[in-house]
Amino acid sequence: MNWDTIAGNWKQATGKVKEQWGELTDDDVTRIAGQRDQLVGRIQERYGIAKDEAERQVKDWERRYH
């Protein structure tokens, strides 16, 4: 699945995002607004992980999202 599709369906994707990354708040998800770089940054911040690890997690999630 490509990111444009996820961004276009962000309201539907938010449930799956919160399922995957439960530390993200509703406010985080709203502010991300379908922007991949924002999602990576919020994951980094909330989980205290490196950017490359956050990128890897998002990439894995993208592949599984449907």
N, CA, C and O atoms as a CHARMM CRD file, in Angstrom:
* protein
*
  264
    1    1 MET  N      0.85700  -1.16800   0.00000 PROA 1      0.00000
    2    1 MET  CA     0.00000   0.00000   0.00000 PROA 1      0.00000
    3    1 MET  C      0.90000   1.22600   0.00000 PROA 1      0.00000
    4    1 MET  O      1.86400   1.29300   0.76300 PROA 1      0.00000
    5    2 ASN  N      0.59000   2.19000  -0.84900 PROA 2      0.00000
    6    2 ASN  CA     1.45300   3.36100  -0.84100 PROA 2      0.00000
    7    2 ASN  C      0.91800   4.43000   0.11200 PROA 2      0.00000
    8    2 ASN  O     -0.26300   4.45000   0.46000 PROA 2      0.00000
    9    3 TRP  N      1.81900   5.30900   0.51800 PROA 3      0.00000
   10    3 TRP  CA     1.47300   6.28300   1.55500 PROA 3      0.00000
   11    3 TRP  C      0.37800   7.23700   1.09300 PROA 3      0.00000
   12    3 TRP  O     -0.41100   7.68800   1.92200 PROA 3      0.00000
   13    4 ASP  N      0.29700   7.56300  -0.19000 PROA 4      0.00000
   14    4 ASP  CA    -0.75500   8.46100  -0.67800 PROA 4      0.00000
   15    4 ASP  C     -2.13500   7.90000  -0.37300 PROA 4      0.00000
   16    4 ASP  O     -3.05300   8.64500  -0.02900 PROA 4      0.00000
   17    5 THR  N     -2.27800   6.59800  -0.49800 PROA 5      0.00000
   18    5 THR  CA    -3.55300   5.95400  -0.19400 PROA 5      0.00000
   19    5 THR  C     -3.85700   6.04800   1.29800 PROA 5      0.00000
   20    5 THR  O     -4.98900   6.33600   1.68600 PROA 5      0.00000
   21    6 ILE  N     -2.86500   5.80800   2.12300 PROA 6      0.00000
   22    6 ILE  CA    -3.04100   5.89600   3.57400 PROA 6      0.00000
   23    6 ILE  C     -3.40600   7.32700   3.95600 PROA 6      0.00000
   24    6 ILE  O     -4.33900   7.54700   4.72800 PROA 6      0.00000
   25    7 ALA  N     -2.67400   8.29800   3.41900 PROA 7      0.00000
   26    7 ALA  CA    -2.94300   9.70600   3.73300 PROA 7      0.00000
   27    7 ALA  C     -4.34400  10.09600   3.29500 PROA 7      0.00000
   28    7 ALA  O     -5.03300  10.83400   4.00000 PROA 7      0.00000
   29    8 GLY  N     -4.77100   9.60900   2.13900 PROA 8      0.00000
   30    8 GLY  CA    -6.10700   9.91300   1.63200 PROA 8      0.00000
   31    8 GLY  C     -7.21200   9.32600   2.48700 PROA 8      0.00000
   32    8 GLY  O     -8.32500   9.85000   2.51500 PROA 8      0.00000
   33    9 ASN  N     -6.91600   8.25400   3.17700 PROA 9      0.00000
   34    9 ASN  CA    -7.88900   7.58100   4.04400 PROA 9      0.00000
   35    9 ASN  C     -7.48500   7.71800   5.50400 PROA 9      0.00000
   36    9 ASN  O     -7.72100   6.81000   6.30100 PROA 9      0.00000
   37   10 TRP  N     -6.88000   8.84400   5.85900 PROA 10     0.00000
   38   10 TRP  CA    -6.31200   9.00400   7.19400 PROA 10     0.00000
   39   10 TRP  C     -7.32600   8.76400   8.29700 PROA 10     0.00000
   40   10 TRP  O     -6.99800   8.12600   9.29800 PROA 10     0.00000
   41   11 LYS  N     -8.54200   9.25300   8.14300 PROA 11     0.00000
   42   11 LYS  CA    -9.54700   9.06100   9.20400 PROA 11     0.00000
   43   11 LYS  C     -9.78300   7.58200   9.46800 PROA 11     0.00000
   44   11 LYS  O     -9.94100   7.17700  10.62000 PROA 11     0.00000
   45   12 GLN  N     -9.81000   6.77000   8.41500 PROA 12     0.00000
   46   12 GLN  CA    -9.98000   5.33400   8.59100 PROA 12     0.00000
   47   12 GLN  C     -8.70800   4.69000   9.13700 PROA 12     0.00000
   48   12 GLN  O     -8.78200   3.70200   9.86800 PROA 12     0.00000
   49   13 ALA  N     -7.55500   5.23300   8.79300 PROA 13     0.00000
   50   13 ALA  CA    -6.27800   4.65100   9.20900 PROA 13     0.00000
   51   13 ALA  C     -5.95600   4.93700  10.67300 PROA 13     0.00000
   52   13 ALA  O     -5.15400   4.22300  11.27500 PROA 13     0.00000
   53   14 THR  N     -6.56200   5.96500  11.25200 PROA 14     0.00000
   54   14 THR  CA    -6.19500   6.36200  12.61000 PROA 14     0.00000
   55   14 THR  C     -6.39800   5.24500  13.62800 PROA 14     0.00000
   56   14 THR  O     -5.60300   5.11300  14.55800 PROA 14     0.00000
   57   15 GLY  N     -7.43300   4.45100  13.47300 PROA 15     0.00000
   58   15 GLY  CA    -7.66000   3.34200  14.39800 PROA 15     0.00000
   59   15 GLY  C     -6.52300   2.34200  14.35400 PROA 15     0.00000
   60   15 GLY  O     -6.07300   1.85400  15.39100 PROA 15     0.00000
   61   16 LYS  N     -6.06100   2.03800  13.15400 PROA 16     0.00000
   62   16 LYS  CA    -4.96100   1.08900  13.00700 PROA 16     0.00000
   63   16 LYS  C     -3.65300   1.68200  13.51300 PROA 16     0.00000
   64   16 LYS  O     -2.80700   0.96000  14.04200 PROA 16     0.00000
   65   17 VAL  N     -3.48200   2.98900  13.35500 PROA 17     0.00000
   66   17 VAL  CA    -2.29000   3.66700  13.86900 PROA 17     0.00000
   67   17 VAL  C     -2.27000   3.55900  15.39000 PROA 17     0.00000
   68   17 VAL  O     -1.24700   3.21200  15.97900 PROA 17     0.00000
   69   18 LYS  N     -3.40400   3.85700  16.02300 PROA 18     0.00000
   70   18 LYS  CA    -3.46700   3.80800  17.48600 PROA 18     0.00000
   71   18 LYS  C     -3.35000   2.37900  18.00300 PROA 18     0.00000
   72   18 LYS  O     -2.84400   2.15500  19.10300 PROA 18     0.00000
   73   19 GLU  N     -3.81400   1.41600  17.21800 PROA 19     0.00000
   74   19 GLU  CA    -3.66900   0.00400  17.57300 PROA 19     0.00000
   75   19 GLU  C     -2.18300  -0.38100  17.58800 PROA 19     0.00000
   76   19 GLU  O     -1.71700  -1.06900  18.49600 PROA 19     0.00000
   77   20 GLN  N     -1.45700   0.07500  16.57000 PROA 20     0.00000
   78   20 GLN  CA    -0.03000  -0.24600  16.43600 PROA 20     0.00000
   79   20 GLN  C      0.81700   0.51400  17.44900 PROA 20     0.00000
   80   20 GLN  O      1.72200  -0.05500  18.05900 PROA 20     0.00000
   81   21 TRP  N      0.52500   1.79300  17.62700 PROA 21     0.00000
   82   21 TRP  CA     1.31300   2.65900  18.50700 PROA 21     0.00000
   83   21 TRP  C      0.38800   3.27700  19.55100 PROA 21     0.00000
   84   21 TRP  O     -0.03000   4.42700  19.41900 PROA 21     0.00000
   85   22 GLY  N      0.07700   2.51700  20.57300 PROA 22     0.00000
   86   22 GLY  CA    -0.86100   2.91600  21.60800 PROA 22     0.00000
   87   22 GLY  C     -0.43600   4.12300  22.42700 PROA 22     0.00000
   88   22 GLY  O     -1.26300   4.75000  23.08900 PROA 22     0.00000
   89   23 GLU  N      0.84900   4.45100  22.38800 PROA 23     0.00000
   90   23 GLU  CA     1.33800   5.61800  23.13100 PROA 23     0.00000
   91   23 GLU  C      0.97000   6.93600  22.45400 PROA 23     0.00000
   92   23 GLU  O      1.04700   7.99500  23.07800 PROA 23     0.00000
   93   24 LEU  N      0.57000   6.88000  21.18600 PROA 24     0.00000
   94   24 LEU  CA     0.17300   8.10500  20.49300 PROA 24     0.00000
   95   24 LEU  C     -1.20400   8.54100  20.99600 PROA 24     0.00000
   96   24 LEU  O     -2.12100   7.72800  21.11100 PROA 24     0.00000
   97   25 THR  N     -1.33100   9.80700  21.28800 PROA 25     0.00000
   98   25 THR  CA    -2.60400  10.33900  21.77700 PROA 25     0.00000
   99   25 THR  C     -3.51100  10.68700  20.59600 PROA 25     0.00000
  100   25 THR  O     -3.07000  10.72900  19.44800 PROA 25     0.00000
  101   26 ASP  N     -4.78000  10.93400  20.90000 PROA 26     0.00000
  102   26 ASP  CA    -5.70400  11.38600  19.85500 PROA 26     0.00000
  103   26 ASP  C     -5.19900  12.68200  19.23700 PROA 26     0.00000
  104   26 ASP  O     -5.30600  12.89200  18.02900 PROA 26     0.00000
  105   27 ASP  N     -4.64700  13.54700  20.08200 PROA 27     0.00000
  106   27 ASP  CA    -4.10300  14.81200  19.59700 PROA 27     0.00000
  107   27 ASP  C     -2.92200  14.58000  18.64900 PROA 27     0.00000
  108   27 ASP  O     -2.80000  15.25800  17.62900 PROA 27     0.00000
  109   28 ASP  N     -2.05600  13.62400  18.98900 PROA 28     0.00000
  110   28 ASP  CA    -0.94000  13.27800  18.10600 PROA 28     0.00000
  111   28 ASP  C     -1.45800  12.86300  16.73700 PROA 28     0.00000
  112   28 ASP  O     -0.99400  13.35000  15.70700 PROA 28     0.00000
  113   29 VAL  N     -2.42200  11.96100  16.74500 PROA 29     0.00000
  114   29 VAL  CA    -2.96100  11.41400  15.50200 PROA 29     0.00000
  115   29 VAL  C     -3.60600  12.52100  14.67200 PROA 29     0.00000
  116   29 VAL  O     -3.47200  12.54200  13.44800 PROA 29     0.00000
  117   30 THR  N     -4.30000  13.43400  15.33200 PROA 30     0.00000
  118   30 THR  CA    -4.92600  14.56000  14.63400 PROA 30     0.00000
  119   30 THR  C     -3.86300  15.45400  14.01400 PROA 30     0.00000
  120   30 THR  O     -4.00100  15.87900  12.86700 PROA 30     0.00000
  121   31 ARG  N     -2.81100  15.74000  14.75700 PROA 31     0.00000
  122   31 ARG  CA    -1.74000  16.61200  14.25900 PROA 31     0.00000
  123   31 ARG  C     -0.94700  15.96500  13.12500 PROA 31     0.00000
  124   31 ARG  O     -0.46600  16.66100  12.23000 PROA 31     0.00000
  125   32 ILE  N     -0.81000  14.66000  13.15700 PROA 32     0.00000
  126   32 ILE  CA    -0.09100  13.94700  12.09400 PROA 32     0.00000
  127   32 ILE  C     -0.81000  14.14900  10.76300 PROA 32     0.00000
  128   32 ILE  O     -0.17100  14.36600   9.73300 PROA 32     0.00000
  129   33 ALA  N     -2.11600  14.07700  10.78600 PROA 33     0.00000
  130   33 ALA  CA    -2.96800  14.37400   9.62500 PROA 33     0.00000
  131   33 ALA  C     -2.49800  13.69800   8.33100 PROA 33     0.00000
  132   33 ALA  O     -2.53200  14.30400   7.26000 PROA 33     0.00000
  133   34 GLY  N     -2.06700  12.45500   8.43900 PROA 34     0.00000
  134   34 GLY  CA    -1.68200  11.70900   7.24900 PROA 34     0.00000
  135   34 GLY  C     -0.28400  11.99600   6.73100 PROA 34     0.00000
  136   34 GLY  O      0.08800  11.49500   5.67000 PROA 34     0.00000
  137   35 GLN  N      0.49100  12.78000   7.44400 PROA 35     0.00000
  138   35 GLN  CA     1.84800  13.10600   7.00500 PROA 35     0.00000
  139   35 GLN  C      2.83000  12.08600   7.57600 PROA 35     0.00000
  140   35 GLN  O      3.00400  11.98300   8.79100 PROA 35     0.00000
  141   36 ARG  N      3.45500  11.35100   6.69600 PROA 36     0.00000
  142   36 ARG  CA     4.33400  10.25500   7.10500 PROA 36     0.00000
  143   36 ARG  C      5.47300  10.73100   8.00700 PROA 36     0.00000
  144   36 ARG  O      5.77500  10.09200   9.01500 PROA 36     0.00000
  145   37 ASP  N      6.10100  11.84300   7.65000 PROA 37     0.00000
  146   37 ASP  CA     7.22400  12.33500   8.45100 PROA 37     0.00000
  147   37 ASP  C      6.77700  12.74300   9.85100 PROA 37     0.00000
  148   37 ASP  O      7.53000  12.59900  10.81300 PROA 37     0.00000
  149   38 GLN  N      5.55000  13.25400   9.96300 PROA 38     0.00000
  150   38 GLN  CA     5.00100  13.60300  11.27700 PROA 38     0.00000
  151   38 GLN  C      4.77900  12.34200  12.11400 PROA 38     0.00000
  152   38 GLN  O      5.04600  12.33300  13.31500 PROA 38     0.00000
  153   39 LEU  N      4.28900  11.27900  11.47200 PROA 39     0.00000
  154   39 LEU  CA     4.07200  10.01600  12.17500 PROA 39     0.00000
  155   39 LEU  C      5.40300   9.48000  12.70000 PROA 39     0.00000
  156   39 LEU  O      5.49700   9.07200  13.85800 PROA 39     0.00000
  157   40 VAL  N      6.42100   9.48100  11.85600 PROA 40     0.00000
  158   40 VAL  CA     7.74600   9.00000  12.26500 PROA 40     0.00000
  159   40 VAL  C      8.25300   9.82000  13.45300 PROA 40     0.00000
  160   40 VAL  O      8.75800   9.25900  14.42500 PROA 40     0.00000
  161   41 GLY  N      8.12000  11.13200  13.37300 PROA 41     0.00000
  162   41 GLY  CA     8.58600  12.00700  14.45100 PROA 41     0.00000
  163   41 GLY  C      7.86200  11.77300  15.76400 PROA 41     0.00000
  164   41 GLY  O      8.48500  11.75800  16.82600 PROA 41     0.00000
  165   42 ARG  N      6.54900  11.59000  15.69900 PROA 42     0.00000
  166   42 ARG  CA     5.77100  11.35300  16.92300 PROA 42     0.00000
  167   42 ARG  C      6.11900  10.00200  17.54200 PROA 42     0.00000
  168   42 ARG  O      6.18100   9.87800  18.76500 PROA 42     0.00000
  169   43 ILE  N      6.34300   9.00000  16.71400 PROA 43     0.00000
  170   43 ILE  CA     6.73000   7.68200  17.22800 PROA 43     0.00000
  171   43 ILE  C      8.08200   7.79600  17.92700 PROA 43     0.00000
  172   43 ILE  O      8.26900   7.26000  19.01900 PROA 43     0.00000
  173   44 GLN  N      9.01900   8.49500  17.29700 PROA 44     0.00000
  174   44 GLN  CA    10.33900   8.72000  17.89600 PROA 44     0.00000
  175   44 GLN  C     10.18200   9.34900  19.27500 PROA 44     0.00000
  176   44 GLN  O     10.76900   8.89600  20.25800 PROA 44     0.00000
  177   45 GLU  N      9.37800  10.40100  19.32000 PROA 45     0.00000
  178   45 GLU  CA     9.19600  11.16900  20.54700 PROA 45     0.00000
  179   45 GLU  C      8.52800  10.34600  21.64200 PROA 45     0.00000
  180   45 GLU  O      9.01400  10.31600  22.77200 PROA 45     0.00000
  181   46 ARG  N      7.42900   9.68300  21.32500 PROA 46     0.00000
  182   46 ARG  CA     6.65800   8.94800  22.33000 PROA 46     0.00000
  183   46 ARG  C      7.37500   7.70000  22.84200 PROA 46     0.00000
  184   46 ARG  O      7.24700   7.33500  24.01100 PROA 46     0.00000
  185   47 TYR  N      8.12700   7.05300  21.95800 PROA 47     0.00000
  186   47 TYR  CA     8.76400   5.79200  22.33900 PROA 47     0.00000
  187   47 TYR  C     10.24600   5.94500  22.64500 PROA 47     0.00000
  188   47 TYR  O     10.88200   4.98300  23.07700 PROA 47     0.00000
  189   48 GLY  N     10.80900   7.11900  22.43500 PROA 48     0.00000
  190   48 GLY  CA    12.22000   7.35200  22.72700 PROA 48     0.00000
  191   48 GLY  C     13.14300   6.48000  21.89800 PROA 48     0.00000
  192   48 GLY  O     14.11200   5.92100  22.41200 PROA 48     0.00000
  193   49 ILE  N     12.83700   6.36500  20.60700 PROA 49     0.00000
  194   49 ILE  CA    13.64800   5.52700  19.72100 PROA 49     0.00000
  195   49 ILE  C     14.29700   6.39900  18.64700 PROA 49     0.00000
  196   49 ILE  O     13.91000   7.54900  18.43700 PROA 49     0.00000
  197   50 ALA  N     15.28200   5.82800  17.98000 PROA 50     0.00000
  198   50 ALA  CA    15.99400   6.53100  16.91400 PROA 50     0.00000
  199   50 ALA  C     15.10800   6.66800  15.67800 PROA 50     0.00000
  200   50 ALA  O     14.16700   5.89900  15.48000 PROA 50     0.00000
  201   51 LYS  N     15.42800   7.65400  14.85900 PROA 51     0.00000
  202   51 LYS  CA    14.64100   7.90800  13.65900 PROA 51     0.00000
  203   51 LYS  C     14.61700   6.69700  12.72800 PROA 51     0.00000
  204   51 LYS  O     13.57200   6.37100  12.16400 PROA 51     0.00000
  205   52 ASP  N     15.76100   6.02800  12.56300 PROA 52     0.00000
  206   52 ASP  CA    15.78900   4.87700  11.65000 PROA 52     0.00000
  207   52 ASP  C     14.90200   3.73800  12.14900 PROA 52     0.00000
  208   52 ASP  O     14.31700   3.01700  11.34000 PROA 52     0.00000
  209   53 GLU  N     14.79300   3.56700  13.45900 PROA 53     0.00000
  210   53 GLU  CA    13.90700   2.54200  14.01400 PROA 53     0.00000
  211   53 GLU  C     12.44200   2.93300  13.79800 PROA 53     0.00000
  212   53 GLU  O     11.61700   2.08900  13.44800 PROA 53     0.00000
  213   54 ALA  N     12.12600   4.19700  14.00600 PROA 54     0.00000
  214   54 ALA  CA    10.75300   4.66500  13.76900 PROA 54     0.00000
  215   54 ALA  C     10.38800   4.49900  12.29100 PROA 54     0.00000
  216   54 ALA  O      9.27500   4.08700  11.96600 PROA 54     0.00000
  217   55 GLU  N     11.32500   4.82000  11.40100 PROA 55     0.00000
  218   55 GLU  CA    11.11400   4.64400   9.95700 PROA 55     0.00000
  219   55 GLU  C     10.84300   3.18200   9.63000 PROA 55     0.00000
  220   55 GLU  O      9.94400   2.87000   8.84900 PROA 55     0.00000
  221   56 ARG  N     11.62000   2.29400  10.22800 PROA 56     0.00000
  222   56 ARG  CA    11.45500   0.86100   9.98100 PROA 56     0.00000
  223   56 ARG  C     10.06500   0.40300  10.41800 PROA 56     0.00000
  224   56 ARG  O      9.39900  -0.34500   9.70200 PROA 56     0.00000
  225   57 GLN  N      9.63200   0.85500  11.59600 PROA 57     0.00000
  226   57 GLN  CA     8.31300   0.48100  12.10600 PROA 57     0.00000
  227   57 GLN  C      7.20200   0.96600  11.17900 PROA 57     0.00000
  228   57 GLN  O      6.25400   0.23200  10.90000 PROA 57     0.00000
  229   58 VAL  N      7.32200   2.19200  10.70900 PROA 58     0.00000
  230   58 VAL  CA     6.29300   2.74700   9.81200 PROA 58     0.00000
  231   58 VAL  C      6.29400   1.98600   8.49300 PROA 58     0.00000
  232   58 VAL  O      5.23400   1.68200   7.94600 PROA 58     0.00000
  233   59 LYS  N      7.47900   1.68100   7.98400 PROA 59     0.00000
  234   59 LYS  CA     7.58300   0.92800   6.72400 PROA 59     0.00000
  235   59 LYS  C      6.93700  -0.45600   6.86700 PROA 59     0.00000
  236   59 LYS  O      6.20800  -0.89400   5.97800 PROA 59     0.00000
  237   60 ASP  N      7.20300  -1.14000   7.97900 PROA 60     0.00000
  238   60 ASP  CA     6.59000  -2.44800   8.23300 PROA 60     0.00000
  239   60 ASP  C      5.07100  -2.31800   8.33300 PROA 60     0.00000
  240   60 ASP  O      4.33500  -3.13600   7.78100 PROA 60     0.00000
  241   61 TRP  N      4.61100  -1.29600   9.03200 PROA 61     0.00000
  242   61 TRP  CA     3.17100  -1.07200   9.19300 PROA 61     0.00000
  243   61 TRP  C      2.51000  -0.78200   7.85300 PROA 61     0.00000
  244   61 TRP  O      1.42300  -1.28500   7.57000 PROA 61     0.00000
  245   62 GLU  N      3.16900   0.03000   7.02900 PROA 62     0.00000
  246   62 GLU  CA     2.65600   0.35400   5.68700 PROA 62     0.00000
  247   62 GLU  C      2.40300  -0.91000   4.87400 PROA 62     0.00000
  248   62 GLU  O      1.38600  -1.03200   4.19100 PROA 62     0.00000
  249   63 ARG  N      3.34500  -1.84800   4.95700 PROA 63     0.00000
  250   63 ARG  CA     3.21000  -3.09800   4.20100 PROA 63     0.00000
  251   63 ARG  C      2.01600  -3.91900   4.67800 PROA 63     0.00000
  252   63 ARG  O      1.37000  -4.60100   3.88200 PROA 63     0.00000
  253   64 ARG  N      1.72400  -3.85200   5.97400 PROA 64     0.00000
  254   64 ARG  CA     0.62900  -4.65500   6.53300 PROA 64     0.00000
  255   64 ARG  C     -0.72700  -3.95600   6.46800 PROA 64     0.00000
  256   64 ARG  O     -1.76700  -4.60900   6.55100 PROA 64     0.00000
  257   65 TYR  N     -0.72000  -2.63900   6.32100 PROA 65     0.00000
  258   65 TYR  CA    -1.97000  -1.86300   6.31800 PROA 65     0.00000
  259   65 TYR  C     -2.83100  -2.25400   5.11900 PROA 65     0.00000
  260   65 TYR  O     -2.33400  -2.39600   4.00200 PROA 65     0.00000
  261   66 HSD  N     -4.11500  -2.42400   5.36800 PROA 66     0.00000
  262   66 HSD  CA    -5.05500  -2.69900   4.26100 PROA 66     0.00000
  263   66 HSD  C     -6.42800  -2.22900   4.59900 PROA 66     0.00000
  264   66 HSD  O     -7.34600  -2.37400   3.79300 PROA 66     0.00000
